Amino acid sequence: MLVIKEIEDLINTLKSLPNITSKQAEKIVYYLLNSDDDFVSSLINNIKDLRKNLQFCNQCNTISLTPICQICSNKARNQNQLCIVATSNDVDKIEATNSYSGLYFVLHQEISVKSKTPLNQNLTSKLLNLINKKDIKEIIIATNWTPDGEATAIFLKELIKHRIGNKVNIFRLAVGLPINSALNYADNETLTHALKNKTQY
Protein backbone atom coordinates (compact mmCIF):
# COMPACT_ATOMS: atom_id res chain seq x y z
CA MET A 1 0.00 0.00 0.00
CA LEU A 2 1.32 3.42 -0.99
CA VAL A 3 2.01 5.60 2.05
CA ILE A 4 1.68 9.33 1.42
CA LYS A 5 3.32 11.34 4.17
CA GLU A 6 0.93 14.31 3.95
CA ILE A 7 -2.08 12.03 4.40
CA GLU A 8 -0.49 10.18 7.30
CA ASP A 9 0.47 13.45 8.99
CA LEU A 10 -3.08 14.82 8.79
CA ILE A 11 -4.56 11.55 10.05
CA ASN A 12 -2.19 11.63 13.04
CA THR A 13 -3.12 15.25 13.75
CA LEU A 14 -6.86 14.59 13.60
CA LYS A 15 -6.76 11.48 15.77
CA SER A 16 -5.12 13.52 18.52
CA LEU A 17 -8.48 15.31 18.89
CA PRO A 18 -10.77 14.08 21.69
CA ASN A 19 -12.90 11.03 20.79
CA ILE A 20 -11.51 10.78 17.24
CA THR A 21 -10.29 7.28 16.36
CA SER A 22 -7.78 6.42 13.64
CA LYS A 23 -10.61 5.18 11.42
CA GLN A 24 -12.62 8.36 11.91
CA ALA A 25 -9.56 10.52 11.23
CA GLU A 26 -8.91 8.57 8.04
CA LYS A 27 -12.52 9.09 6.88
CA ILE A 28 -12.27 12.84 7.52
CA VAL A 29 -9.01 13.12 5.56
CA TYR A 30 -10.39 11.31 2.52
CA TYR A 31 -13.61 13.32 2.72
CA LEU A 32 -11.53 16.51 2.58
CA LEU A 33 -9.50 15.18 -0.33
CA ASN A 34 -12.70 14.56 -2.29
CA SER A 35 -14.28 17.91 -1.34
CA ASP A 36 -14.23 20.96 -3.59
CA ASP A 37 -11.76 23.79 -3.00
CA ASP A 38 -14.44 26.20 -1.74
CA PHE A 39 -15.45 23.89 1.09
CA VAL A 40 -11.86 23.27 2.19
CA SER A 41 -11.01 26.98 2.00
CA SER A 42 -14.12 27.85 4.02
CA LEU A 43 -13.20 25.27 6.67
CA ILE A 44 -9.65 26.61 6.95
CA ASN A 45 -10.87 30.22 7.18
CA ASN A 46 -13.47 29.34 9.83
CA ILE A 47 -10.79 27.71 11.97
CA LYS A 48 -8.50 30.73 11.54
CA ASP A 49 -11.33 33.13 12.45
CA LEU A 50 -12.12 31.03 15.51
CA ARG A 51 -8.53 31.23 16.70
CA LYS A 52 -8.24 34.93 15.87
CA ASN A 53 -11.49 36.31 17.29
CA LEU A 54 -12.22 34.17 20.33
CA GLN A 55 -10.49 34.49 23.69
CA PHE A 56 -10.92 33.31 27.26
CA CYS A 57 -12.88 35.43 29.72
CA ASN A 58 -10.50 37.13 32.17
CA GLN A 59 -12.77 36.23 35.08
CA CYS A 60 -14.24 32.79 34.46
CA ASN A 61 -12.09 31.33 31.64
CA THR A 62 -14.99 30.49 29.33
CA ILE A 63 -14.69 31.13 25.60
CA SER A 64 -15.72 34.69 24.79
CA LEU A 65 -15.64 37.39 22.12
CA THR A 66 -14.79 40.00 24.77
CA PRO A 67 -12.32 40.19 27.69
CA ILE A 68 -15.23 39.70 30.13
CA CYS A 69 -17.92 37.30 28.90
CA GLN A 70 -21.66 38.02 28.77
CA ILE A 71 -22.36 35.90 31.84
CA CYS A 72 -19.74 37.55 34.06
CA SER A 73 -20.81 41.04 32.96
CA ASN A 74 -24.49 40.34 33.65
CA LYS A 75 -25.22 41.93 37.05
CA ALA A 76 -28.60 40.19 37.16
CA ARG A 77 -26.83 36.87 37.72
CA ASN A 78 -26.41 35.56 41.26
CA GLN A 79 -22.98 36.97 42.14
CA ASN A 80 -22.57 34.73 45.20
CA GLN A 81 -23.06 31.38 43.47
CA LEU A 82 -20.34 29.66 41.44
CA CYS A 83 -20.45 26.55 39.27
CA ILE A 84 -17.10 24.93 38.45
CA VAL A 85 -17.03 23.01 35.16
CA ALA A 86 -14.42 21.29 33.02
CA THR A 87 -15.13 22.94 29.65
CA SER A 88 -16.89 25.89 28.02
CA ASN A 89 -19.20 23.34 26.41
CA ASP A 90 -20.38 22.41 29.91
CA VAL A 91 -21.35 26.05 30.48
CA ASP A 92 -23.51 25.93 27.35
CA LYS A 93 -25.14 22.69 28.50
CA ILE A 94 -26.04 24.08 31.92
CA GLU A 95 -27.25 27.40 30.48
CA ALA A 96 -29.58 25.50 28.13
CA THR A 97 -31.43 24.07 31.15
CA ASN A 98 -32.41 27.53 32.47
CA SER A 99 -31.97 26.02 35.94
CA TYR A 100 -28.91 27.96 37.07
CA SER A 101 -28.40 31.73 37.33
CA GLY A 102 -25.03 32.07 39.05
CA LEU A 103 -21.47 32.52 37.79
CA TYR A 104 -19.07 29.94 36.34
CA PHE A 105 -15.43 29.00 36.45
CA VAL A 106 -14.06 26.86 33.61
CA LEU A 107 -11.05 24.64 34.32
CA HIS A 108 -10.28 23.53 30.74
CA GLN A 109 -8.69 20.47 32.32
CA GLU A 110 -9.21 17.80 34.96
CA ILE A 111 -6.73 15.96 37.12
CA SER A 112 -5.41 12.95 35.21
CA VAL A 113 -5.55 9.92 37.48
CA LYS A 114 -3.60 7.81 34.98
CA SER A 115 -0.69 10.20 34.39
CA LYS A 116 -0.99 11.86 37.82
CA THR A 117 -1.19 15.31 36.19
CA PRO A 118 -2.39 17.94 38.72
CA LEU A 119 -4.39 21.08 38.03
CA ASN A 120 -2.41 24.11 36.90
CA GLN A 121 -1.41 26.19 39.94
CA ASN A 122 -2.18 29.50 38.19
CA LEU A 123 -5.66 28.14 37.48
CA THR A 124 -6.37 27.24 41.11
CA SER A 125 -5.02 30.62 42.26
CA LYS A 126 -7.36 32.37 39.83
CA LEU A 127 -10.27 30.31 41.15
CA LEU A 128 -9.51 31.13 44.78
CA ASN A 129 -9.12 34.83 43.95
CA LEU A 130 -12.53 34.82 42.25
CA ILE A 131 -14.17 33.13 45.25
CA ASN A 132 -12.72 35.76 47.59
CA LYS A 133 -13.38 38.72 45.28
CA LYS A 134 -17.04 37.84 44.72
CA ASP A 135 -17.56 36.64 48.30
CA ILE A 136 -18.97 33.39 46.92
CA LYS A 137 -21.33 31.63 49.33
CA GLU A 138 -22.25 28.54 47.30
CA ILE A 139 -20.13 26.44 44.97
CA ILE A 140 -21.38 23.65 42.73
CA ILE A 141 -18.62 21.36 41.51
CA ALA A 142 -19.86 20.09 38.15
CA THR A 143 -16.87 18.18 36.86
CA ASN A 144 -17.52 14.95 34.98
CA TRP A 145 -18.60 11.73 36.73
CA THR A 146 -15.41 9.98 35.63
CA PRO A 147 -12.32 9.00 37.66
CA ASP A 148 -10.56 12.19 36.49
CA GLY A 149 -13.61 14.34 37.18
CA GLU A 150 -14.15 12.85 40.61
CA ALA A 151 -10.45 13.26 41.52
CA THR A 152 -10.72 16.90 40.43
CA ALA A 153 -13.88 17.43 42.51
CA ILE A 154 -12.28 15.96 45.64
CA PHE A 155 -9.14 18.07 45.16
CA LEU A 156 -11.14 21.27 44.67
CA LYS A 157 -13.34 20.59 47.69
CA GLU A 158 -10.30 20.07 49.93
CA LEU A 159 -8.46 23.07 48.46
CA ILE A 160 -11.41 25.43 48.94
CA LYS A 161 -12.13 24.19 52.47
CA HIS A 162 -8.45 24.60 53.38
CA ARG A 163 -7.98 28.05 51.82
CA ILE A 164 -11.44 29.61 52.22
CA GLY A 165 -12.83 27.78 55.24
CA ASN A 166 -16.40 26.87 56.06
CA LYS A 167 -17.99 30.13 54.91
CA VAL A 168 -18.62 28.51 51.52
CA ASN A 169 -21.16 25.72 51.02
CA ILE A 170 -19.87 23.20 48.49
CA PHE A 171 -22.19 20.97 46.46
CA ARG A 172 -21.78 18.21 43.88
CA LEU A 173 -24.16 17.42 41.02
CA ALA A 174 -26.30 14.54 42.18
CA VAL A 175 -28.83 11.98 41.03
CA GLY A 176 -29.30 11.50 37.30
CA LEU A 177 -25.73 11.54 36.06
CA PRO A 178 -24.35 8.00 35.86
CA ILE A 179 -20.83 7.02 36.86
CA ASN A 180 -18.19 7.45 34.10
CA SER A 181 -20.38 9.98 32.27
CA ALA A 182 -19.32 13.33 30.82
CA LEU A 183 -21.49 16.36 31.51
CA ASN A 184 -21.83 17.32 27.85
CA TYR A 185 -23.59 14.02 27.09
CA ALA A 186 -26.39 14.63 29.59
CA ASP A 187 -29.75 15.77 28.22
CA ASN A 188 -31.43 18.92 29.57
CA GLU A 189 -33.91 17.04 31.74
CA THR A 190 -31.21 14.91 33.37
CA LEU A 191 -28.95 17.91 33.95
CA THR A 192 -31.80 20.00 35.38
CA HIS A 193 -32.59 17.17 37.82
CA ALA A 194 -28.92 16.90 38.79
CA LEU A 195 -28.72 20.65 39.48
CA LYS A 196 -31.90 20.77 41.53
CA ASN A 197 -30.88 17.72 43.57
CA LYS A 198 -27.25 18.68 44.13
CA THR A 199 -25.84 17.27 47.37
CA GLN A 200 -23.71 18.87 50.09
CA TYR A 201 -20.14 17.85 49.37
N, C-alpha and C positions, 0 to 999 in steps of 0.2 A: 504493500500500500504506500502510495506517495505521501510523504510528510511535508507539508508546507509550513514553514516556520511562522509566518504571519498568522495563519489560521490557528496553529497550536498556541501561540502567544495570547491571542484574543480569548480562546477557550479557557486558558489558565487564569486570565484576568477575570472573566465572567464567573467562573466557578468559585472564586474567592468571595463573591457576594453571598450574603446570608440566604440559606435555603435553596441555593442553586447547585444542582448536581452536575457532574461532568456531562451527562446525557443532555440535560436541559441547556447547558452552556453551548454544547455542540449544535443543538437545534437552533438556538438564537443566532449563532454565527452564520450558519448556512441560510437562515431566513434573511439576514442582512445582506449576504452575498447575492441573493436572488431578488432583493428589493431594488426599486428604482432610485436614482441618485437624489431626487427631491426628498424622498422619505428619509434616507440616510443623513442628508444634510440637515434636515429639520430636526432629527433626533440629536445630532451633534450640537446644533445651535441651542436646543432646549436645555441640554446638559450644561453647556457653557453659561447660559443665562441663569440657570439655577445656582451655579457656583458663584457667579458674579454678583447677583442681586440679593441673595438670601444671606442672612447672618444669624448669630445666636443672640437671643435677648440678654442684655447685660445683667438682668436681675434673676431670671428663672432658667435661662439656658435653652428655652425652646426655640425652634426655627422661627425667624421673623423677618419682615421686610424693613423694620426699623430697629434702632438700638434698644428701645423698650417695647415689648410686644403689646398687642391690643388687650390681652388679659391683664397684664401687670399695670397698664395705664388706666384701666377701668376702675374708678373709685367706688363704683357700685358693688364691686365684688367684696366678699367677706375678707377683710385684710388680716384677720387673726386666724385664718384656717389655711393650712398648707397640705397639698397632696404631692408626695414624692413618687415620681414615675421613672421608668427606665429610658423611654424614648419620647420624642415629640409626637409620634404616632399614637402613643398612649394618651396624650393630652387630647388629641382629636377624638379618640374613642370615648373618653369620659365626658367631654363636652357634648357629644352627640346624645348622651342620655338625658341632658337637662336636669340632672340630679345632684349637681355639685356647683357651688358658686364661689368657692374660695380661690386661692392662688395655687401655683404649681412650682415645683422644682424638678428639672429634668436632668438625670444623671448621665445619659448617653453611654452608660456602661453598667455592668453589674460585676460583683466579685466573681472571679472564676475559681470554682472549687477545684477543678482539674489541674489548672496550671498555677493555682495559689496566687493569682494576680489580685492585689488589693485595689480599693478605690483610690483615685487620684487625690493626693492630699490637698491640692489647690481647690478641688471640687468640694471636698468636705468642709474646708474653711469657708468657702463661699456660701455653702448651705447654712452653716452655723451663724455666719454674719447676717444672713437674711432672716433667720429665726429671731435673732436678737433685735435687729433693726425694726422688724414689723411687730415685735412683741407677740409672736405666734402663740396661740393658746391650744390649738388642736392640730395634730399632724396625722395624716393618713398615709401609711406606707403602702404604696400600690405597685411594688415590684412584682415580677412574674412569680407564679406558683411553680417554680422549678428549683432544683438544688442551688443554682447560682442566685436566683431571685430571693430565695429564703435566706441564704447566707448573707446577702446584702441587707435584707430587712433586719435580721438579728444584729448585724454590725451597726446599722444606723440607729436602732433602738438603744443599744448600749452606749454609743457615742453621744447621742442627744441627752440621755439620762445623766451621763457622766459630766458633760460640759454645760448643760442648761439646767439640769435638776428636775424636780417634780412639778414645776410650774406649767409644764406642757403635757397635755394628755395625748398619748400616742395610740393610734389604732391601726389595725391591719384589715385589708379587705377580707370578707368572710365567706359565708355559705354561697355556693353557686359556681365558684371557680374551682375546677378539679385540680388535683395535684399534677405537676409537670405541664401545666398549661400556661401559655403566654397571654398577656392581657389583650393584645390586639386581635386575638382570635375569638374573644368573647362577644356574644351578641348584646345588643342594647338592654334587653330585658334582664339577662343574666348579670350584666355589669351594674345595672341599676339596683338589683337585689343585693349584690355584693356591697355596694356603697351604703345602702340603707341599713344593712345588717352587719356593718363593720364591728369588729370586736376590740375591746381594750387589749393593748399589746404590752 
